[in-house]
Amino acid sequence: MLNKYARAFFGALFTPVAKALLRMGLSPNAVTVIGTLGVSAGALIFYPMGELFWGTVFITLFVFSDLIDGLMARLSNKGSQLGSFLDSVLDRVQDGAVFLGLLLWFFTGGENYWLGTTAAVCLMLGMLVSYIRAKAESLGYRADVGIAERPERMVLTLVFTGFTGLGLPLIVLQVVLTVLAAASLLTVIQRMASVARQAR
């Protein structure tokens, strides 16, 4: 849903940035890698220290690289299968880093094992959502059903993690992550069922 309704807005917003980076001589793949390093550093350094707000601010500076690299590829006509592959793989790295950072904090200094466990479940199911679609498509099936797409998961997780760092009660983040885990589980079931129907 987020892709459908927000892509045009953010595309217009970040097109000047994409053009500027191209003029600087950066390639789309370089921006993909830089963005992943930034997101991973923010999640794995700030979050385990309990700096949920500043970690989210730092991550936000880099998280839009996933959109900017695609704009750069289209503007420069340098899109490639390798670039698409790299982008997909590093998206999983970014997702994993965010939930791993939360898991580490809540299992250590945060001392909230329910939140830590829920973050771990979100990490596992988020990876599974993406893997099922990729594996299905490699076998010639379609598995693009479900509501737990990456943009929604990342936006909701980052927004509520950041506000938690500003004093939002932990129960709110717990509810949000629980809903995301449930949505991811439902998406996994829907995609498995979709592939099973097509394979008959």
MARRO-825836 format. One record per atom (N, C-alpha, C): residue in three letters; x, y, z. Coordinates in steps of 0.02 Angstrom, whole numbers, plus 32768, in hexadecimal, padded with zeros to 4 digits. Atoms other than C-alpha are relative to their C-alpha. Example, Ala and Ser with C-alpha at 12.3 -4.5 7.8 and 13.67 -1.06 7.14 Angstrom:
BEGIN
[atom "ala" [802D 7FC5 8000]]
[atom "ala" [8267 7F1F 8186]]
[atom "ala" [802D 803C 8000]]
[atom "ser" [7FD6 7FC5 7FFD]]
[atom "ser" [82AC 7FCB 8165]]
[atom "ser" [7FD9 8037 8025]]
//
This chain:
BEGIN
[atom "met" [8029 7FC4 8000]]
[atom "met" [8000 8000 8000]]
[atom "met" [802B 803F 8000]]
[atom "leu" [7FD5 7FC5 7FFC]]
[atom "leu" [808A 8078 802C]]
[atom "leu" [8020 800D 7FBC]]
[atom "asn" [7FE3 7FF7 8043]]
[atom "asn" [80DD 8059 7F83]]
[atom "asn" [7FCD 8020 7FD1]]
[atom "lys" [8033 7FE8 802E]]
[atom "lys" [8039 807B 7F28]]
[atom "lys" [7FF1 8049 8009]]
[atom "tyr" [8017 7FBC 7FF3]]
[atom "tyr" [800E 811E 7F7D]]
[atom "tyr" [8037 8033 800C]]
[atom "ala" [7FCB 7FD1 7FEF]]
[atom "ala" [80B6 8168 7FAA]]
[atom "ala" [8039 8003 7FCE]]
[atom "arg" [7FC7 8003 802E]]
[atom "arg" [812B 8139 7F1C]]
[atom "arg" [8007 8040 7FD7]]
[atom "ala" [7FFD 7FC3 802A]]
[atom "ala" [80FD 81CF 7EB0]]
[atom "ala" [8019 803B 8029]]
[atom "phe" [7FEC 7FC8 7FD5]]
[atom "phe" [8111 8249 7F41]]
[atom "phe" [804B 7FFE 800F]]
[atom "phe" [7FB9 8006 7FEE]]
[atom "phe" [81BA 8207 7F7A]]
[atom "phe" [802D 8001 7FC3]]
[atom "gly" [7FD9 7FFD 803E]]
[atom "gly" [81F4 81F2 7EC7]]
[atom "gly" [800D 8048 7FEC]]
[atom "ala" [7FF7 7FB9 8010]]
[atom "ala" [81D7 82AB 7EA7]]
[atom "ala" [802D 8022 8033]]
[atom "leu" [7FD9 7FE1 7FCB]]
[atom "leu" [8225 82D8 7F4E]]
[atom "leu" [804B 7FF1 7FF9]]
[atom "phe" [7FBA 8014 8000]]
[atom "phe" [82C6 8277 7F34]]
[atom "phe" [8020 8000 7FBA]]
[atom "thr" [7FE2 7FFC 8043]]
[atom "thr" [82DF 828C 7E78]]
[atom "thr" [803A 8032 7FFE]]
[atom "pro" [7FC7 7FD2 8000]]
[atom "pro" [834C 8328 7E93]]
[atom "pro" [803D 7FE3 8024]]
[atom "val" [7FC9 8020 7FDC]]
[atom "val" [83B5 82C5 7F10]]
[atom "val" [8022 7FCC 7FD3]]
[atom "ala" [7FE5 8033 802D]]
[atom "ala" [83C9 8236 7E94]]
[atom "ala" [802A 8020 7FC9]]
[atom "lys" [7FDA 7FDE 8035]]
[atom "lys" [8400 82AF 7E0C]]
[atom "lys" [8041 801C 801A]]
[atom "ala" [7FC3 7FE4 7FE3]]
[atom "ala" [847D 8302 7E80]]
[atom "ala" [8034 7FCA 800C]]
[atom "leu" [7FD1 8037 7FF4]]
[atom "leu" [84CB 825B 7EB0]]
[atom "leu" [801D 7FE6 7FBF]]
[atom "leu" [7FE6 8015 8041]]
[atom "leu" [84DA 822B 7DFA]]
[atom "leu" [8035 8031 7FE7]]
[atom "arg" [7FCF 7FCE 8015]]
[atom "arg" [8533 82CF 7DD6]]
[atom "arg" [8041 7FF9 8028]]
[atom "met" [7FC4 800A 7FD7]]
[atom "met" [85AB 82A6 7E64]]
[atom "met" [8027 7FC2 7FEA]]
[atom "gly" [7FDD 803B 8019]]
[atom "gly" [85D8 8206 7E08]]
[atom "gly" [7FF0 7FBF 8025]]
[atom "leu" [8013 803C 7FDC]]
[atom "leu" [8585 818B 7E7F]]
[atom "leu" [7FD3 7FD4 7FD4]]
[atom "ser" [802B 802F 8025]]
[atom "ser" [8534 80F0 7E34]]
[atom "ser" [7FC6 7FEA 802D]]
[atom "pro" [8038 801A 7FD7]]
[atom "pro" [848C 80A8 7E6C]]
[atom "pro" [8017 7FCA 8031]]
[atom "asn" [7FEA 8036 7FD5]]
[atom "asn" [84E5 800F 7EB2]]
[atom "asn" [8028 801B 803B]]
[atom "ala" [7FDA 7FE2 7FC9]]
[atom "ala" [855A 807D 7F19]]
[atom "ala" [7FD2 801D 8034]]
[atom "val" [8031 7FE4 7FD1]]
[atom "val" [84C5 80D7 7F65]]
[atom "val" [7FDD 7FC9 8027]]
[atom "thr" [801F 803A 7FDE]]
[atom "thr" [8475 802E 7F8D]]
[atom "thr" [802C 7FE9 8039]]
[atom "val" [7FD1 8018 7FCE]]
[atom "val" [8511 7FF8 7FEB]]
[atom "val" [8007 8033 8039]]
[atom "ile" [7FF9 7FCC 7FCD]]
[atom "ile" [8527 809F 8045]]
[atom "ile" [7FC3 8002 802D]]
[atom "gly" [803D 7FFF 7FD9]]
[atom "gly" [8472 809E 807B]]
[atom "gly" [7FFB 7FC6 8030]]
[atom "thr" [8002 803B 7FD6]]
[atom "thr" [847F 7FEE 80BE]]
[atom "thr" [8031 8006 803A]]
[atom "leu" [7FCE 7FF6 7FCB]]
[atom "leu" [851D 8017 8120]]
[atom "leu" [7FE6 8031 8034]]
[atom "gly" [801B 7FCE 7FD2]]
[atom "gly" [84C7 80B0 816B]]
[atom "gly" [7FC9 7FE5 802B]]
[atom "val" [8038 801D 7FDB]]
[atom "val" [8428 8056 819C]]
[atom "val" [801A 7FCC 8033]]
[atom "ser" [7FE6 8034 7FD4]]
[atom "ser" [8489 7FC3 81E4]]
[atom "ser" [8027 801D 803B]]
[atom "ala" [7FDA 7FE0 7FCA]]
[atom "ala" [84FE 8034 8247]]
[atom "ala" [7FD2 8020 8033]]
[atom "gly" [802F 7FE0 7FD2]]
[atom "gly" [846E 8097 828F]]
[atom "gly" [7FDC 7FCE 802B]]
[atom "ala" [8027 8032 7FDB]]
[atom "ala" [840E 7FFB 82C1]]
[atom "ala" [802B 7FD7 8030]]
[atom "leu" [7FD6 802E 7FD8]]
[atom "leu" [84A0 7F95 8304]]
[atom "leu" [802E 8024 8031]]
[atom "ile" [7FD9 7FD9 7FD0]]
[atom "ile" [84FA 8022 835F]]
[atom "ile" [7FD2 8025 8030]]
[atom "phe" [802A 7FD8 7FD4]]
[atom "phe" [8473 8096 83A1]]
[atom "phe" [7FCC 7FD7 8026]]
[atom "tyr" [8035 8025 7FDF]]
[atom "tyr" [83E6 801B 83C5]]
[atom "tyr" [8019 7FD5 803B]]
[atom "pro" [7FE8 8028 7FC6]]
[atom "pro" [844C 7FA1 8432]]
[atom "pro" [8017 802B 803B]]
[atom "met" [7FEE 7FD3 7FCA]]
[atom "met" [8482 8039 8497]]
[atom "met" [7FC3 8020 8021]]
[atom "gly" [803D 7FE4 7FE5]]
[atom "gly" [83CD 8067 84B7]]
[atom "gly" [7FEE 8044 7FE3]]
[atom "glu" [800D 7FBF 8020]]
[atom "glu" [83D4 8102 8448]]
[atom "glu" [7FCE 7FF6 7FC7]]
[atom "leu" [8032 8011 8032]]
[atom "leu" [8331 80DB 83F0]]
[atom "leu" [7FED 803C 7FD5]]
[atom "phe" [8012 7FC6 8028]]
[atom "phe" [830A 818D 83BB]]
[atom "phe" [8038 8013 7FD0]]
[atom "trp" [7FC9 7FEB 802A]]
[atom "trp" [83B6 81BE 837B]]
[atom "trp" [8014 7FCA 7FCE]]
[atom "gly" [7FF5 8036 8030]]
[atom "gly" [83CC 8114 832C]]
[atom "gly" [7FD1 8004 7FC6]]
[atom "thr" [8032 7FF9 8035]]
[atom "thr" [832C 812E 82CC]]
[atom "thr" [800F 803C 7FD3]]
[atom "val" [7FED 7FC5 8028]]
[atom "val" [8362 81DD 8296]]
[atom "val" [8039 7FEE 7FD1]]
[atom "phe" [7FC6 8013 8029]]
[atom "phe" [8408 8196 8258]]
[atom "phe" [7FEA 7FD2 7FC7]]
[atom "ile" [8018 802F 8033]]
[atom "ile" [83B2 8107 81FC]]
[atom "ile" [7FD9 8024 7FCA]]
[atom "thr" [802A 7FDC 8030]]
[atom "thr" [8336 817E 81AB]]
[atom "thr" [8029 8026 7FCC]]
[atom "leu" [7FD5 7FDC 802F]]
[atom "leu" [83C6 81DE 815C]]
[atom "leu" [8016 7FD3 7FC6]]
[atom "phe" [7FE7 802F 8032]]
[atom "phe" [83F3 8140 80FB]]
[atom "phe" [7FCA 7FD4 7FE2]]
[atom "val" [8030 8033 8014]]
[atom "val" [8354 80DA 80EB]]
[atom "val" [7FE1 800F 7FBC]]
[atom "phe" [801E 7FF0 8041]]
[atom "phe" [8315 8139 8052]]
[atom "phe" [802F 7FF2 7FC5]]
[atom "ser" [7FD3 8014 8036]]
[atom "ser" [83AD 80FD 7FF0]]
[atom "ser" [7FDF 7FCB 7FD4]]
[atom "asp" [8022 8035 8025]]
[atom "asp" [833D 806C 7FBC]]
[atom "asp" [7FD5 801D 7FC9]]
[atom "leu" [8027 7FDE 8033]]
[atom "leu" [82D1 80E7 7F5C]]
[atom "leu" [802E 8027 7FD0]]
[atom "ile" [7FD4 7FD5 8028]]
[atom "ile" [835D 8159 7F22]]
[atom "ile" [8028 7FD7 7FCD]]
[atom "asp" [7FD8 8028 8030]]
[atom "asp" [83C5 80CD 7ED2]]
[atom "asp" [7FD6 7FEC 7FC4]]
[atom "gly" [802B 8011 8038]]
[atom "gly" [832F 8099 7E6A]]
[atom "gly" [7FF4 803C 7FD2]]
[atom "leu" [8007 7FC3 8029]]
[atom "leu" [8313 814D 7E30]]
[atom "leu" [803F 800C 7FD8]]
[atom "met" [7FC1 7FF6 8023]]
[atom "met" [83CB 8159 7E04]]
[atom "met" [8007 7FD0 7FC5]]
[atom "ala" [7FFB 8032 8035]]
[atom "ala" [83C3 80B9 7D9E]]
[atom "ala" [7FD4 8013 7FC5]]
[atom "arg" [802D 7FEC 8036]]
[atom "arg" [832E 80F9 7D3B]]
[atom "arg" [8018 803F 7FDC]]
[atom "leu" [7FE9 7FC1 801E]]
[atom "leu" [8375 81A7 7D20]]
[atom "leu" [803E 7FF6 7FD5]]
[atom "ser" [7FC1 800A 8024]]
[atom "ser" [841D 8164 7CE5]]
[atom "ser" [7FFD 7FC6 7FCF]]
[atom "asn" [8008 803C 802A]]
[atom "asn" [83D9 80CC 7C87]]
[atom "asn" [8036 7FCC 8010]]
[atom "lys" [7FCE 8030 7FEB]]
[atom "lys" [8452 8062 7CED]]
[atom "lys" [7FE3 7FC8 802A]]
[atom "gly" [801F 8038 7FDD]]
[atom "gly" [83D5 7FE9 7D33]]
[atom "gly" [801A 7FBE 7FE5]]
[atom "ser" [7FE6 8042 8016]]
[atom "ser" [8412 7F35 7D2E]]
[atom "ser" [7FE5 7FCA 802E]]
[atom "gln" [8015 8038 7FD6]]
[atom "gln" [83E8 7E89 7D70]]
[atom "gln" [802D 7FFB 803D]]
[atom "leu" [7FD3 8001 7FC7]]
[atom "leu" [8482 7E93 7DDF]]
[atom "leu" [7FEB 8034 8034]]
[atom "gly" [8016 7FCC 7FD2]]
[atom "gly" [8445 7F37 7E28]]
[atom "gly" [7FC1 7FEC 8025]]
[atom "ser" [803D 8017 7FE1]]
[atom "ser" [839A 7EEE 7E48]]
[atom "ser" [800D 7FCB 8034]]
[atom "phe" [7FED 8035 7FD1]]
[atom "phe" [83E7 7E56 7E9B]]
[atom "phe" [8021 801D 803E]]
[atom "leu" [7FDD 7FE1 7FC8]]
[atom "leu" [845A 7EC0 7F07]]
[atom "leu" [7FCE 8026 802D]]
[atom "asp" [8032 7FD9 7FDB]]
[atom "asp" [83C9 7F31 7F3A]]
[atom "asp" [7FD5 7FD2 802B]]
[atom "ser" [802B 802E 7FDC]]
[atom "ser" [835D 7E9D 7F6C]]
[atom "ser" [8024 7FE0 803B]]
[atom "val" [7FD9 801F 7FCA]]
[atom "val" [83E6 7E49 7FD2]]
[atom "val" [800D 8031 8038]]
[atom "leu" [7FEF 7FCF 7FCC]]
[atom "leu" [8419 7EE8 802D]]
[atom "leu" [7FC2 801B 8024]]
[atom "asp" [803E 7FF1 7FDC]]
[atom "asp" [8363 7F0F 8055]]
[atom "asp" [7FF7 7FD2 803B]]
[atom "arg" [8006 8030 7FCA]]
[atom "arg" [8363 7E70 80BB]]
[atom "arg" [8032 800E 8037]]
[atom "val" [7FCE 7FEE 7FCF]]
[atom "val" [8403 7EA7 8111]]
[atom "val" [7FE7 803A 802C]]
[atom "gln" [801B 7FC6 7FDB]]
[atom "gln" [83B3 7F4D 8142]]
[atom "gln" [7FC9 7FEB 8030]]
[atom "asp" [8038 8017 7FD5]]
[atom "asp" [8315 7EFA 8184]]
[atom "asp" [801B 7FD9 803B]]
[atom "gly" [7FE4 802A 7FCB]]
[atom "gly" [837A 7E7B 81E5]]
[atom "gly" [8024 8029 8034]]
[atom "ala" [7FDA 7FD6 7FD1]]
[atom "ala" [83E9 7F01 8233]]
[atom "ala" [7FD2 8025 802F]]
[atom "val" [802F 7FDA 7FD6]]
[atom "val" [8355 7F67 8272]]
[atom "val" [7FE2 7FD4 8036]]
[atom "phe" [801F 802B 7FCE]]
[atom "phe" [82FE 7ED6 82C8]]
[atom "phe" [8034 7FE0 802E]]
[atom "leu" [7FCB 801C 7FD6]]
[atom "leu" [83A3 7E8D 8306]]
[atom "leu" [8015 8033 8034]]
[atom "gly" [7FED 7FCB 7FD0]]
[atom "gly" [83D0 7F34 8355]]
[atom "gly" [7FCD 8005 8038]]
[atom "leu" [8034 7FFE 7FCD]]
[atom "leu" [8328 7F38 83AF]]
[atom "leu" [8003 7FC3 802D]]
[atom "leu" [7FFA 803F 7FDA]]
[atom "leu" [833B 7E83 83E3]]
[atom "leu" [8038 8004 8033]]
[atom "leu" [7FC6 7FFB 7FD4]]
[atom "leu" [83E7 7EA4 842D]]
[atom "leu" [7FF2 802E 803B]]
[atom "trp" [800E 7FD1 7FCA]]
[atom "trp" [83AB 7F3A 8491]]
[atom "trp" [7FCE 7FE4 8033]]
[atom "phe" [8034 8017 7FD1]]
[atom "phe" [830F 7EEB 84DA]]
[atom "phe" [8012 7FC0 8023]]
[atom "phe" [7FE8 803A 7FDC]]
[atom "phe" [8369 7E4B 8508]]
[atom "phe" [8039 8010 8030]]
[atom "thr" [7FC8 7FED 7FD3]]
[atom "thr" [83F4 7EAB 8560]]
[atom "thr" [7FE9 803B 802B]]
[atom "gly" [800E 7FC6 7FD6]]
[atom "gly" [83E8 7F5C 85A5]]
[atom "gly" [7FB7 8013 8005]]
[atom "gly" [8048 7FEF 8000]]
[atom "gly" [8331 7F73 8575]]
[atom "gly" [7FD7 7FD4 802D]]
[atom "glu" [8020 8030 7FD2]]
[atom "glu" [8301 7EDB 85DE]]
[atom "glu" [7FB5 7FF8 7FF4]]
[atom "asn" [8046 800E 8010]]
[atom "asn" [825F 7EBB 8583]]
[atom "asn" [8000 7FC4 7FD0]]
[atom "tyr" [7FF8 803D 8028]]
[atom "tyr" [8260 7E07 8548]]
[atom "tyr" [7FC7 7FF6 7FCF]]
[atom "trp" [8037 8006 802F]]
[atom "trp" [81B4 7E11 84F8]]
[atom "trp" [800E 8028 7FC1]]
[atom "leu" [7FF0 7FD7 803B]]
[atom "leu" [81EA 7E9F 8487]]
[atom "leu" [803A 7FE2 7FD9]]
[atom "gly" [7FC8 8020 8022]]
[atom "gly" [828E 7E47 8462]]
[atom "gly" [7FEA 7FC4 7FD8]]
[atom "thr" [8019 803B 8023]]
[atom "thr" [8233 7DA8 8434]]
[atom "thr" [7FD6 8014 7FC4]]
[atom "thr" [802A 7FEA 8038]]
[atom "thr" [81B5 7E06 83C8]]
[atom "thr" [802B 801B 7FC7]]
[atom "ala" [7FD2 7FE7 8034]]
[atom "ala" [8244 7E5E 836D]]
[atom "ala" [8020 7FC5 7FDB]]
[atom "ala" [7FE3 803C 801F]]
[atom "ala" [8292 7DB2 834E]]
[atom "ala" [7FCF 7FDF 7FD0]]
[atom "val" [8034 801E 802B]]
[atom "val" [81EE 7D70 8308]]
[atom "val" [7FF6 802A 7FC1]]
[atom "cys" [8006 7FD3 803A]]
[atom "cys" [81DE 7E0A 8297]]
[atom "cys" [803A 7FF6 7FD0]]
[atom "leu" [7FC4 800C 8029]]
[atom "leu" [828F 7DEB 825A]]
[atom "leu" [7FF9 7FC0 7FD7]]
[atom "met" [8007 8041 8022]]
[atom "met" [826D 7D35 8230]]
[atom "met" [7FC9 8001 7FCB]]
[atom "leu" [8038 8001 802F]]
[atom "leu" [81C3 7D4E 81DF]]
[atom "leu" [800A 8031 7FC6]]
[atom "gly" [7FF2 7FD0 8036]]
[atom "gly" [81FC 7DE8 817D]]
[atom "gly" [802D 7FE1 7FCB]]
[atom "met" [7FD3 8022 8030]]
[atom "met" [8288 7D83 812F]]
[atom "met" [7FD9 7FCB 7FD9]]
[atom "leu" [8026 8036 8020]]
[atom "leu" [820F 7CF5 810A]]
[atom "leu" [7FD0 801C 7FCC]]
[atom "val" [802E 7FDF 8030]]
[atom "val" [8192 7D6A 80B5]]
[atom "val" [8025 800D 7FBE]]
[atom "ser" [7FD9 7FEF 803B]]
[atom "ser" [821A 7DA4 803D]]
[atom "ser" [8019 7FC1 7FDC]]
[atom "tyr" [7FE4 803C 801E]]
[atom "tyr" [8265 7CF7 8023]]
[atom "tyr" [7FCB 7FD9 7FD8]]
[atom "ile" [8035 8026 8023]]
[atom "ile" [81C0 7CA4 7FF5]]
[atom "ile" [7FF1 801E 7FBC]]
[atom "arg" [800E 7FDF 8040]]
[atom "arg" [819E 7D25 7F6E]]
[atom "arg" [8038 7FF4 7FCF]]
[atom "ala" [7FC8 8008 802D]]
[atom "ala" [824D 7D1A 7F27]]
[atom "ala" [8006 7FB8 7FE7]]
[atom "lys" [7FFC 8047 8013]]
[atom "lys" [824F 7C5B 7F28]]
[atom "lys" [7FC8 7FED 7FD0]]
[atom "ala" [8039 800F 802B]]
[atom "ala" [81A1 7C51 7EDC]]
[atom "ala" [800C 801B 7FB9]]
[atom "glu" [7FF5 7FE2 8042]]
[atom "glu" [81CE 7CC8 7E4F]]
[atom "glu" [8038 7FDD 7FDA]]
[atom "ser" [7FCB 8024 8022]]
[atom "ser" [826D 7C67 7E2B]]
[atom "ser" [7FE7 7FBE 7FE2]]
[atom "leu" [801D 803E 8019]]
[atom "leu" [81FF 7BCD 7E0F]]
[atom "leu" [7FC6 800D 7FD0]]
[atom "gly" [8033 7FEF 8030]]
[atom "gly" [8185 7C2A 7DA0]]
[atom "gly" [7FBB 800C 801D]]
[atom "tyr" [803F 7FF1 7FE0]]
[atom "tyr" [80FC 7C4A 7E1F]]
[atom "tyr" [7FFD 8049 8016]]
[atom "arg" [8009 7FBC 7FE5]]
[atom "arg" [80B4 7CED 7E60]]
[atom "arg" [7FEF 7FFA 804A]]
[atom "ala" [800D 8001 7FB8]]
[atom "ala" [80B5 7D11 7F1B]]
[atom "ala" [8004 8047 801B]]
[atom "asp" [7FFD 7FB9 7FEC]]
[atom "asp" [8096 7DCB 7F2A]]
[atom "asp" [7FC2 8015 8028]]
[atom "val" [803A 7FF0 7FD7]]
[atom "val" [7FFC 7DC0 7F99]]
[atom "val" [8017 8011 8047]]
[atom "gly" [7FF0 7FF1 7FBB]]
[atom "gly" [7FF4 7DFC 804C]]
[atom "gly" [8006 804A 800E]]
[atom "ile" [8000 7FB9 7FED]]
[atom "ile" [7FF7 7E9F 80AD]]
[atom "ile" [8041 8015 8021]]
[atom "ala" [7FC3 7FEF 7FDA]]
[atom "ala" [80A0 7E96 8105]]
[atom "ala" [803B 800C 7FD1]]
[atom "glu" [7FC9 7FF0 802C]]
[atom "glu" [810E 7EE6 8082]]
[atom "glu" [8037 8026 8026]]
[atom "arg" [7FC7 7FE2 7FDE]]
[atom "arg" [81BA 7F2A 80AD]]
[atom "arg" [7FF6 8049 8013]]
[atom "pro" [8006 7FB9 7FEC]]
[atom "pro" [8192 7FE6 80A7]]
[atom "pro" [7FD5 800A 803D]]
[atom "glu" [802C 7FF9 7FC6]]
[atom "glu" [8101 7FD5 8121]]
[atom "glu" [8023 7FE9 8040]]
[atom "arg" [7FDE 801A 7FC5]]
[atom "arg" [8168 7F6C 8198]]
[atom "arg" [8036 8030 8018]]
[atom "met" [7FCA 7FD4 7FED]]
[atom "met" [81FC 7FE2 8196]]
[atom "met" [7FE7 8043 801B]]
[atom "val" [801A 7FBF 7FEB]]
[atom "val" [8198 8084 81A4]]
[atom "val" [7FE2 7FFB 8046]]
[atom "leu" [8021 8007 7FBF]]
[atom "leu" [812E 8048 8236]]
[atom "leu" [8033 7FF1 8037]]
[atom "thr" [7FCD 8011 7FCE]]
[atom "thr" [81C3 7FFC 8291]]
[atom "thr" [802A 803C 8012]]
[atom "leu" [7FD5 7FC7 7FF2]]
[atom "leu" [8230 8096 827F]]
[atom "leu" [7FDB 8039 8022]]
[atom "val" [8026 7FC9 7FE2]]
[atom "val" [81A8 8114 82A9]]
[atom "val" [7FF3 7FF2 804A]]
[atom "phe" [8012 800E 7FBB]]
[atom "phe" [8171 80BD 8348]]
[atom "phe" [803E 7FF3 802C]]
[atom "thr" [7FC2 8007 7FDA]]
[atom "thr" [8223 8090 837C]]
[atom "thr" [801A 8046 8012]]
[atom "gly" [7FE9 7FBC 7FF3]]
[atom "gly" [8253 8147 836B]]
[atom "gly" [7FD8 8022 8037]]
[atom "phe" [802A 7FE2 7FCC]]
[atom "phe" [81BF 8181 83D3]]
[atom "phe" [8009 7FDE 8044]]
[atom "thr" [7FF1 8023 7FC1]]
[atom "thr" [81E6 80FC 8455]]
[atom "thr" [803E 801E 8020]]
[atom "gly" [7FC4 7FDF 7FE6]]
[atom "gly" [8290 814C 8465]]
[atom "gly" [7FF2 8044 801E]]
[atom "leu" [8013 7FBE 7FE4]]
[atom "leu" [8236 81F0 848C]]
[atom "leu" [7FD0 7FF9 803B]]
[atom "gly" [8029 8009 7FC4]]
[atom "gly" [81CF 81A2 8517]]
[atom "gly" [7FBD 7FDF 7FF4]]
[atom "leu" [803E 8024 800D]]
[atom "leu" [813E 8149 84C1]]
[atom "leu" [8002 7FBE 8028]]
[atom "pro" [8000 803E 7FD8]]
[atom "pro" [8109 80B7 8533]]
[atom "pro" [8014 7FC3 7FD6]]
[atom "leu" [7FE9 803C 8023]]
[atom "leu" [815B 8012 8504]]
[atom "leu" [7FC7 7FD5 7FE7]]
[atom "ile" [8038 802A 8015]]
[atom "ile" [80B2 7FBF 84F8]]
[atom "ile" [7FE9 8012 7FBA]]
[atom "val" [8015 7FEC 8044]]
[atom "val" [808E 8024 845A]]
[atom "val" [802C 7FDF 7FCC]]
[atom "leu" [7FD2 8022 802F]]
[atom "leu" [8129 7FE2 8403]]
[atom "leu" [7FF3 7FB5 8000]]
[atom "gln" [8011 8047 7FFC]]
[atom "gln" [80FC 7F34 8442]]
[atom "gln" [7FC4 7FEF 7FD4]]
[atom "val" [803C 800B 8028]]
[atom "val" [8050 7F41 83F2]]
[atom "val" [8010 8006 7FB6]]
[atom "val" [7FEF 7FF6 8046]]
[atom "val" [8097 7F84 834E]]
[atom "val" [8027 7FC5 7FE5]]
[atom "leu" [7FD8 8039 8018]]
[atom "leu" [8119 7EFA 833F]]
[atom "leu" [7FD8 7FBF 7FFF]]
[atom "thr" [802B 803C 8000]]
[atom "thr" [8099 7E76 836E]]
[atom "thr" [7FD2 7FFF 7FC3]]
[atom "val" [802A 7FFC 803C]]
[atom "val" [8024 7EB4 82E5]]
[atom "val" [8027 7FF2 7FC2]]
[atom "leu" [7FD5 800D 803A]]
[atom "leu" [80B4 7EB4 8269]]
[atom "leu" [8011 7FB6 7FFA]]
[atom "ala" [7FF2 8047 8001]]
[atom "ala" [80E1 7E03 829B]]
[atom "ala" [7FC4 7FD8 7FE8]]
[atom "ala" [803D 8023 8015]]
[atom "ala" [802C 7DCB 8286]]
[atom "ala" [7FF3 800A 7FB5]]
[atom "ala" [800A 7FF1 8047]]
[atom "ala" [8020 7E22 81DC]]
[atom "ala" [8032 7FD9 7FD6]]
[atom "ser" [7FCC 8025 8025]]
[atom "ser" [80C3 7DD0 81A5]]
[atom "ser" [7FEE 7FB5 7FFE]]
[atom "leu" [8014 8047 7FFF]]
[atom "leu" [8085 7D24 81DC]]
[atom "leu" [7FC6 7FF4 7FD0]]
[atom "leu" [8038 8007 802E]]
[atom "leu" [7FE3 7D3F 817D]]
[atom "leu" [8018 8003 7FB8]]
[atom "thr" [7FE5 7FFA 8044]]
[atom "thr" [8046 7D73 80E3]]
[atom "thr" [8024 7FC0 7FEC]]
[atom "val" [7FDE 8040 800D]]
[atom "val" [80B2 7CD6 80F1]]
[atom "val" [7FCD 7FCB 7FED]]
[atom "ile" [8034 8032 800E]]
[atom "ile" [8016 7C6A 80F7]]
[atom "ile" [7FDF 800C 7FBD]]
[atom "gln" [8020 7FEF 8040]]
[atom "gln" [7FC5 7CC6 8065]]
[atom "gln" [802D 7FEE 7FC5]]
[atom "arg" [7FD2 800E 8037]]
[atom "arg" [8060 7CB5 7FF9]]
[atom "arg" [800B 7FB5 7FF7]]
[atom "met" [7FFA 8049 8006]]
[atom "met" [8076 7BFD 8021]]
[atom "met" [7FC2 7FE3 7FDF]]
[atom "ala" [803E 8018 801D]]
[atom "ala" [7FBF 7BDF 7FF7]]
[atom "ala" [7FFB 8012 7FB6]]
[atom "ser" [8002 7FEB 8046]]
[atom "ser" [7FCE 7C42 7F55]]
[atom "ser" [802C 7FD3 7FD5]]
[atom "val" [7FD3 802B 8026]]
[atom "val" [8062 7BDB 7F1B]]
[atom "val" [7FE3 7FB9 7FFB]]
[atom "ala" [801D 8044 8001]]
[atom "ala" [800A 7B39 7F4C]]
[atom "ala" [7FC8 7FFB 7FCD]]
[atom "arg" [8037 8001 8031]]
[atom "arg" [7F72 7B68 7EE3]]
[atom "arg" [801C 7FFF 7FB9]]
[atom "gln" [7FE3 7FFD 8043]]
[atom "gln" [7FDF 7B92 7E4C]]
[atom "gln" [8023 7FBF 7FED]]
[atom "ala" [7FD9 803D 800E]]
[atom "ala" [8041 7AF0 7E5D]]
[atom "ala" [7FD3 7FC3 7FF3]]
[atom "arg" [802D 803A 800B]]
[atom "arg" [7FA6 7A81 7E50]]
[atom "arg" [7FFB 7FEE 7FB6]]
//
